[in-house]
């Protein structure tokens, strides 16, 4: 891995992979956590607008066709903490990928008609997410799990803000955050001239330094249960616990716990709820760790009448972590190693992880991840489980 800083403040991370493809991914250090109340949804909306046209490529089709006509793929996403855009192409088209990314990030048009069109698209996207319980349950969990941290707000924002957006508001937000010193580019592939090519294309000037506001999220003092009724045949439930950001070394212990409880079809939660008792179809765990927040959650899609039993069984499995064996620990570590290394066969996932770790602190931390996983001990698992799994937030989307 190589990391370099250009004179204009742009950071580039290069990971050499001997293969025919190359991935170029740009991370802008802005997400929904950075938005004021009157800006909620702007980061995500701006991500949509990047592909709507530049002076050189005035339409969406002209941008996308340049990528797809050479067999490439592209995508973008927005989280609470970052906005990312990537292109994956054959390595012989590396220059073209860099040129297109540089164009859409430095020269978007933000045409009025495109803004109005995209408003309708984003509003329909919000409706579709809210209509789908398997997505909406996570929004509901974060809303009630966190009290002060802005991650309690959905990334897509608020409809009232989206409807009131103007070209001037979008451009002002863009000028504030889309500066080279607020961006990182990762390149994964076999490219000798990566630095020269990016420096030639990304020529915009350094902006003002963005100060992140630190939020002191209070520790959960009691259990919280929130229920909403849905016109669905199933009931969706998630039990969540506030944990820690990714910089905390305990995150590796939480990964071990996630493996013990939630890996594939052999995790304890799946085994107990689905394999043994047939209480759920979709069931599992998530360990979320971002730069400024984290949480652990267990989810299940069930029949309404089984909710009390399912809750009891989940809490019992959490309690049973105090009795794990060396075999449990070894299997969890082996699973994480295999799953992680297989995922890292995908160049885009490597590019993405490099940026995620760089946002947290330093991309080089990624190289230490498996080593730290292997050092986790049984006493640490017991201590971390006891520390974090005290007071929960439970959200229920109650079906018919």
VEXMI-44835 format. One record per residue (C-alpha): residue number from 1; residue in one letter; x, y, z. Coordinates in nm, 2 decimals, padded with zeros to 4 digits. Each point is the difference from the previous one (the first is absolute). Example, Ala and Ser with C-alpha at 12.3 -4.5 7.8 and 13.67 -1.06 7.14 Angstrom:
2
NODE resi resn     px     py     pz
NODE    1    a  01.23 -00.45  00.78
NODE    2    s  00.14  00.34 -00.07
This chain:
400
NODE resi resn     px     py     pz
NODE    1    x  00.00  00.00  00.00
NODE    2    x  00.12  00.35 -00.09
NODE    3    x -00.14  00.33  00.12
NODE    4    x  00.08  00.34 -00.14
NODE    5    x -00.12  00.36  00.05
NODE    6    x -00.02  00.23 -00.30
NODE    7    x  00.08  00.38  00.04
NODE    8    x -00.37  00.09 -00.01
NODE    9    x -00.08 -00.23  00.30
NODE   10    x -00.14 -00.30 -00.19
NODE   11    x  00.10 -00.33  00.15
NODE   12    x  00.06 -00.31 -00.22
NODE   13    x  00.03 -00.36  00.12
NODE   14    x  00.13 -00.26 -00.23
NODE   15    x -00.02 -00.38  00.05
NODE   16    x  00.17 -00.21 -00.26
NODE   17    x -00.20 -00.30 -00.13
NODE   18    x  00.12 -00.20 -00.29
NODE   19    x -00.32 -00.03 -00.21
NODE   20    x -00.16  00.12 -00.32
NODE   21    x -00.23  00.24  00.17
NODE   22    x  00.05  00.32  00.20
NODE   23    x -00.23  00.18  00.24
NODE   24    x  00.01  00.37  00.06
NODE   25    x -00.21  00.13  00.29
NODE   26    x -00.04  00.35  00.13
NODE   27    x -00.12  00.07  00.36
NODE   28    x -00.13  00.34  00.10
NODE   29    x  00.01  00.03  00.38
NODE   30    x -00.36  00.12  00.03
NODE   31    x -00.32 -00.19  00.09
NODE   32    x -00.33  00.05  00.17
NODE   33    x  00.17  00.04  00.34
NODE   34    x  00.15  00.33 -00.13
NODE   35    x -00.34  00.15 -00.10
NODE   36    x -00.18  00.28  00.18
NODE   37    x -00.37 -00.05  00.06
NODE   38    x -00.08  00.20 -00.32
NODE   39    x  00.25 -00.20 -00.20
NODE   40    x -00.12 -00.35  00.09
NODE   41    x  00.02 -00.21 -00.32
NODE   42    x  00.24  00.23 -00.18
NODE   43    x  00.30 -00.24  00.00
NODE   44    x -00.20 -00.28 -00.15
NODE   45    x -00.17  00.23 -00.25
NODE   46    x  00.33  00.14 -00.11
NODE   47    x  00.13 -00.35 -00.06
NODE   48    x -00.29 -00.05 -00.25
NODE   49    x  00.08  00.33 -00.17
NODE   50    x  00.36 -00.09 -00.08
NODE   51    x -00.11 -00.22 -00.29
NODE   52    x -00.24  00.25 -00.15
NODE   53    x  00.24  00.18 -00.23
NODE   54    x  00.31  00.21 -00.04
NODE   55    x  00.10  00.25 -00.27
NODE   56    x  00.20 -00.26 -00.18
NODE   57    x -00.27 -00.27  00.05
NODE   58    x -00.33  00.19  00.03
NODE   59    x -00.23 -00.30  00.06
NODE   60    x -00.02 -00.31  00.23
NODE   61    x  00.01 -00.23 -00.30
NODE   62    x  00.33  00.16 -00.13
NODE   63    x  00.16 -00.06  00.33
NODE   64    x -00.13 -00.35  00.06
NODE   65    x  00.05 -00.11 -00.37
NODE   66    x  00.37  00.09  00.01
NODE   67    x  00.04 -00.25  00.29
NODE   68    x -00.23 -00.27 -00.11
NODE   69    x  00.11  00.01 -00.37
NODE   70    x  00.34 -00.13  00.12
NODE   71    x -00.15 -00.27  00.22
NODE   72    x  00.05  00.19  00.32
NODE   73    x -00.22  00.05  00.30
NODE   74    x -00.07  00.29  00.23
NODE   75    x -00.19  00.08  00.31
NODE   76    x -00.03  00.25  00.28
NODE   77    x -00.14  00.00  00.36
NODE   78    x -00.04  00.22  00.30
NODE   79    x  00.03 -00.10  00.36
NODE   80    x -00.02  00.19  00.33
NODE   81    x  00.36  00.09 -00.04
NODE   82    x  00.12 -00.01 -00.36
NODE   83    x -00.10  00.02 -00.36
NODE   84    x  00.17 -00.23 -00.25
NODE   85    x  00.01 -00.03 -00.38
NODE   86    x  00.19 -00.28 -00.18
NODE   87    x  00.08 -00.13 -00.34
NODE   88    x  00.13 -00.35 -00.08
NODE   89    x  00.15 -00.06 -00.35
NODE   90    x  00.26 -00.20 -00.17
NODE   91    x  00.34  00.14  00.09
NODE   92    x  00.06  00.13 -00.35
NODE   93    x -00.28  00.24  00.06
NODE   94    x  00.14  00.14  00.32
NODE   95    x  00.05  00.35 -00.15
NODE   96    x -00.36  00.01 -00.12
NODE   97    x -00.13 -00.09  00.34
NODE   98    x  00.20  00.27  00.17
NODE   99    x -00.10  00.25 -00.26
NODE  100    x -00.37 -00.07  00.04
NODE  101    x  00.02  00.01  00.38
NODE  102    x  00.20  00.32  00.00
NODE  103    x -00.26  00.16 -00.24
NODE  104    x -00.31 -00.09  00.20
NODE  105    x  00.15  00.10  00.33
NODE  106    x  00.16  00.33 -00.12
NODE  107    x -00.25  00.12 -00.26
NODE  108    x -00.36 -00.10  00.07
NODE  109    x -00.26  00.22 -00.16
NODE  110    x -00.28 -00.03  00.25
NODE  111    x -00.26  00.10 -00.27
NODE  112    x -00.33  00.12  00.14
NODE  113    x -00.20 -00.26 -00.20
NODE  114    x  00.23 -00.27  00.13
NODE  115    x -00.05  00.12  00.36
NODE  116    x -00.38 -00.02 -00.04
NODE  117    x  00.01 -00.34 -00.17
NODE  118    x  00.23 -00.14  00.28
NODE  119    x -00.23  00.13  00.27
NODE  120    x -00.27 -00.23 -00.13
NODE  121    x  00.24 -00.29 -00.01
NODE  122    x  00.13  00.05  00.35
NODE  123    x -00.35  00.05  00.14
NODE  124    x -00.11 -00.34 -00.16
NODE  125    x  00.32 -00.16  00.14
NODE  126    x -00.10  00.12  00.35
NODE  127    x -00.35 -00.14 -00.04
NODE  128    x  00.14 -00.34 -00.12
NODE  129    x  00.23 -00.02  00.30
NODE  130    x -00.27  00.09  00.25
NODE  131    x -00.24 -00.25 -00.17
NODE  132    x  00.25 -00.29  00.03
NODE  133    x  00.01 -00.13  00.37
NODE  134    x  00.33 -00.17 -00.04
NODE  135    x  00.16  00.34 -00.08
NODE  136    x -00.22  00.22  00.22
NODE  137    x  00.07 -00.20  00.32
NODE  138    x  00.36  00.12 -00.01
NODE  139    x -00.10  00.36 -00.03
NODE  140    x -00.24 -00.04  00.29
NODE  141    x  00.27 -00.17  00.21
NODE  142    x  00.26  00.28 -00.05
NODE  143    x -00.27  00.26  00.07
NODE  144    x -00.08 -00.14  00.34
NODE  145    x  00.34 -00.16  00.09
NODE  146    x  00.18  00.34 -00.01
NODE  147    x -00.11  00.31  00.18
NODE  148    x  00.24  00.27 -00.11
NODE  149    x  00.23 -00.14 -00.27
NODE  150    x -00.11  00.11 -00.35
NODE  151    x  00.02 -00.36 -00.12
NODE  152    x -00.36 -00.02  00.14
NODE  153    x -00.11  00.18 -00.31
NODE  154    x -00.05 -00.19 -00.33
NODE  155    x  00.26  00.06 -00.27
NODE  156    x -00.27  00.08 -00.26
NODE  157    x -00.10  00.30  00.21
NODE  158    x -00.35  00.16  00.03
NODE  159    x -00.25  00.04 -00.28
NODE  160    x -00.06  00.37  00.09
NODE  161    x  00.37  00.08 -00.05
NODE  162    x  00.02 -00.19 -00.33
NODE  163    x -00.31  00.18 -00.13
NODE  164    x  00.15  00.34  00.09
NODE  165    x  00.34 -00.06 -00.15
NODE  166    x  00.13  00.26 -00.26
NODE  167    x  00.29  00.00 -00.23
NODE  168    x  00.17  00.27  00.22
NODE  169    x -00.03 -00.21  00.32
NODE  170    x  00.14 -00.31 -00.18
NODE  171    x  00.29  00.20 -00.14
NODE  172    x  00.08  00.16  00.33
NODE  173    x  00.01 -00.34  00.18
NODE  174    x  00.21 -00.14 -00.29
NODE  175    x  00.25  00.29  00.02
NODE  176    x  00.04 -00.05  00.37
NODE  177    x  00.07 -00.37  00.01
NODE  178    x  00.12 -00.10 -00.34
NODE  179    x  00.35  00.12  00.03
NODE  180    x  00.32 -00.20 -00.04
NODE  181    x  00.11  00.03  00.36
NODE  182    x -00.34 -00.16  00.10
NODE  183    x  00.05 -00.29 -00.24
NODE  184    x  00.19 -00.33 -00.03
NODE  185    x  00.04 -00.21 -00.31
NODE  186    x  00.08 -00.37  00.01
NODE  187    x  00.14 -00.19 -00.30
NODE  188    x  00.01 -00.38  00.00
NODE  189    x  00.17 -00.18 -00.29
NODE  190    x  00.33 -00.02 -00.19
NODE  191    x  00.06  00.36 -00.11
NODE  192    x  00.35  00.14 -00.01
NODE  193    x -00.09  00.37 -00.07
NODE  194    x -00.29  00.03  00.25
NODE  195    x  00.13  00.31  00.18
NODE  196    x  00.09  00.19 -00.32
NODE  197    x -00.34 -00.07 -00.17
NODE  198    x -00.21  00.11  00.30
NODE  199    x  00.22  00.31  00.07
NODE  200    x -00.05  00.10 -00.37
NODE  201    x -00.38 -00.03  00.02
NODE  202    x -00.10  00.11  00.35
NODE  203    x  00.13  00.36 -00.02
NODE  204    x -00.26  00.18  00.22
NODE  205    x  00.12  00.22  00.28
NODE  206    x  00.02 -00.06  00.37
NODE  207    x -00.31  00.11  00.20
NODE  208    x -00.06  00.10  00.36
NODE  209    x  00.07 -00.26  00.26
NODE  210    x -00.33 -00.16  00.12
NODE  211    x -00.02 -00.04  00.38
NODE  212    x -00.21 -00.30  00.11
NODE  213    x -00.23  00.06  00.30
NODE  214    x  00.06 -00.26  00.28
NODE  215    x -00.32 -00.13  00.15
NODE  216    x -00.01 -00.15  00.35
NODE  217    x -00.26 -00.28 -00.03
NODE  218    x -00.13 -00.10  00.34
NODE  219    x  00.02 -00.36  00.12
NODE  220    x -00.32 -00.19 -00.01
NODE  221    x -00.16  00.01  00.34
NODE  222    x -00.30 -00.22 -00.06
NODE  223    x -00.17 -00.23 -00.24
NODE  224    x -00.21  00.16 -00.27
NODE  225    x -00.27 -00.17 -00.21
NODE  226    x -00.16  00.17 -00.30
NODE  227    x -00.28 -00.15 -00.20
NODE  228    x -00.16  00.10 -00.33
NODE  229    x -00.27 -00.18 -00.19
NODE  230    x  00.06 -00.10 -00.36
NODE  231    x -00.23 -00.15 -00.26
NODE  232    x  00.21 -00.31 -00.05
NODE  233    x -00.05 -00.36  00.08
NODE  234    x  00.32 -00.03  00.20
NODE  235    x  00.13  00.19  00.31
NODE  236    x  00.35  00.14 -00.02
NODE  237    x  00.20  00.06  00.31
NODE  238    x  00.35  00.12  00.08
NODE  239    x  00.17  00.01  00.34
NODE  240    x  00.30  00.25  00.01
NODE  241    x  00.27  00.11  00.23
NODE  242    x  00.23  00.30 -00.02
NODE  243    x  00.36 -00.10 -00.02
NODE  244    x  00.31  00.19 -00.12
NODE  245    x  00.16  00.16 -00.30
NODE  246    x  00.25 -00.19 -00.22
NODE  247    x  00.30  00.15  00.16
NODE  248    x -00.08 -00.18  00.33
NODE  249    x  00.20 -00.33  00.02
NODE  250    x -00.31 -00.17  00.14
NODE  251    x -00.15  00.01 -00.34
NODE  252    x  00.20 -00.32 -00.08
NODE  253    x -00.15 -00.17  00.30
NODE  254    x -00.35  00.10 -00.13
NODE  255    x  00.09 -00.15 -00.34
NODE  256    x  00.07 -00.33  00.18
NODE  257    x -00.34  00.02  00.18
NODE  258    x -00.16  00.08 -00.34
NODE  259    x  00.16 -00.31 -00.14
NODE  260    x -00.11 -00.22  00.29
NODE  261    x -00.36  00.12 -00.01
NODE  262    x -00.07  00.09 -00.36
NODE  263    x  00.23 -00.17 -00.25
NODE  264    x -00.19 -00.15 -00.30
NODE  265    x -00.22 -00.30  00.09
NODE  266    x  00.22 -00.13  00.29
NODE  267    x -00.01  00.30  00.23
NODE  268    x -00.18 -00.05  00.33
NODE  269    x -00.29  00.24 -00.08
NODE  270    x -00.08 -00.17 -00.33
NODE  271    x  00.03 -00.34  00.15
NODE  272    x -00.22  00.07  00.30
NODE  273    x -00.27  00.21 -00.18
NODE  274    x -00.02 -00.16 -00.34
NODE  275    x  00.17 -00.34 -00.01
NODE  276    x -00.13 -00.14  00.33
NODE  277    x -00.33  00.18  00.05
NODE  278    x -00.11  00.13 -00.34
NODE  279    x -00.09  00.34  00.15
NODE  280    x  00.15  00.22 -00.27
NODE  281    x  00.11  00.01 -00.36
NODE  282    x  00.22  00.30 -00.02
NODE  283    x  00.21  00.01  00.32
NODE  284    x  00.35  00.12  00.09
NODE  285    x  00.23  00.26  00.16
NODE  286    x  00.18  00.31 -00.10
NODE  287    x  00.31  00.17  00.15
NODE  288    x  00.01  00.36 -00.13
NODE  289    x  00.32  00.19  00.07
NODE  290    x  00.05  00.35 -00.16
NODE  291    x  00.24  00.28  00.07
NODE  292    x -00.21  00.17  00.27
NODE  293    x -00.26 -00.27  00.11
NODE  294    x -00.08 -00.36  00.02
NODE  295    x -00.27 -00.25  00.09
NODE  296    x -00.07 -00.37  00.02
NODE  297    x -00.34 -00.14 -00.11
NODE  298    x -00.19 -00.32 -00.03
NODE  299    x -00.29 -00.02 -00.24
NODE  300    x -00.28 -00.25 -00.09
NODE  301    x -00.31 -00.01 -00.22
NODE  302    x -00.26 -00.20  00.19
NODE  303    x -00.37 -00.05  00.07
NODE  304    x -00.14  00.26  00.24
NODE  305    x -00.11 -00.27  00.26
NODE  306    x  00.36 -00.12  00.03
NODE  307    x  00.15  00.34  00.09
NODE  308    x  00.03 -00.07  00.38
NODE  309    x  00.17 -00.33 -00.05
NODE  310    x  00.23  00.13 -00.27
NODE  311    x  00.11  00.29  00.23
NODE  312    x  00.06 -00.24  00.29
NODE  313    x  00.21 -00.23 -00.22
NODE  314    x  00.21  00.28 -00.14
NODE  315    x  00.08  00.14  00.35
NODE  316    x  00.08 -00.35  00.11
NODE  317    x  00.26 -00.04 -00.28
NODE  318    x  00.16  00.33  00.10
NODE  319    x  00.03 -00.13  00.36
NODE  320    x  00.15 -00.32 -00.12
NODE  321    x  00.30  00.19 -00.13
NODE  322    x  00.14 -00.03  00.35
NODE  323    x  00.04 -00.37 -00.05
NODE  324    x  00.17 -00.02 -00.34
NODE  325    x  00.28 -00.26 -00.05
NODE  326    x  00.34  00.00 -00.18
NODE  327    x -00.17 -00.18 -00.28
NODE  328    x -00.26  00.28 -00.04
NODE  329    x  00.27  00.26  00.00
NODE  330    x  00.22 -00.19 -00.26
NODE  331    x -00.30 -00.05 -00.23
NODE  332    x -00.09  00.36  00.02
NODE  333    x  00.36  00.11 -00.08
NODE  334    x  00.03 -00.24 -00.29
NODE  335    x -00.34  00.11 -00.15
NODE  336    x  00.10  00.37  00.02
NODE  337    x  00.34 -00.07 -00.17
NODE  338    x -00.15 -00.20 -00.28
NODE  339    x -00.29  00.23 -00.06
NODE  340    x  00.22  00.31  00.01
NODE  341    x  00.26 -00.13 -00.24
NODE  342    x -00.25 -00.13 -00.24
NODE  343    x -00.17  00.34  00.00
NODE  344    x  00.33  00.17 -00.07
NODE  345    x  00.03 -00.20 -00.32
NODE  346    x -00.24  00.27 -00.13
NODE  347    x  00.20  00.31 -00.10
NODE  348    x -00.29  00.23  00.06
NODE  349    x -00.04 -00.12  00.36
NODE  350    x  00.37  00.05  00.06
NODE  351    x -00.03  00.36 -00.14
NODE  352    x -00.30  00.06  00.23
NODE  353    x  00.16 -00.14  00.31
NODE  354    x  00.32  00.21 -00.05
NODE  355    x -00.22  00.31 -00.01
NODE  356    x -00.21 -00.11  00.30
NODE  357    x  00.31 -00.05  00.22
NODE  358    x  00.16  00.32 -00.13
NODE  359    x -00.31  00.19  00.11
NODE  360    x  00.02 -00.16  00.34
NODE  361    x  00.37  00.08  00.04
NODE  362    x  00.24 -00.17 -00.24
NODE  363    x -00.04 -00.25 -00.28
NODE  364    x  00.30 -00.19  00.13
NODE  365    x -00.22 -00.11  00.29
NODE  366    x -00.16 -00.24 -00.25
NODE  367    x  00.32 -00.20 -00.01
NODE  368    x -00.02 -00.07  00.38
NODE  369    x -00.36 -00.11  00.00
NODE  370    x  00.04 -00.38 -00.01
NODE  371    x  00.30  00.01  00.23
NODE  372    x -00.21  00.18  00.27
NODE  373    x -00.29 -00.25 -00.06
NODE  374    x  00.24 -00.29  00.06
NODE  375    x  00.11  00.15  00.34
NODE  376    x -00.36  00.02  00.15
NODE  377    x -00.03 -00.22  00.31
NODE  378    x -00.30 -00.17  00.18
NODE  379    x  00.02  00.24  00.30
NODE  380    x -00.01  00.30 -00.24
NODE  381    x -00.32 -00.14 -00.17
NODE  382    x -00.16 -00.05  00.34
NODE  383    x  00.10  00.35  00.12
NODE  384    x -00.11  00.18 -00.32
NODE  385    x -00.33 -00.19 -00.02
NODE  386    x -00.07  00.09  00.37
NODE  387    x  00.09  00.37 -00.06
NODE  388    x -00.20  00.07 -00.31
NODE  389    x -00.30 -00.24  00.02
NODE  390    x -00.18  00.17  00.30
NODE  391    x -00.27  00.23 -00.11
NODE  392    x -00.16 -00.06 -00.34
NODE  393    x -00.22  00.18 -00.25
NODE  394    x -00.26 -00.23 -00.16
NODE  395    x -00.20  00.11 -00.30
NODE  396    x -00.29 -00.20 -00.13
NODE  397    x -00.19  00.04 -00.33
NODE  398    x -00.31 -00.18  00.09
NODE  399    x -00.16 -00.19 -00.28
NODE  400    x -00.36 -00.13 -00.03
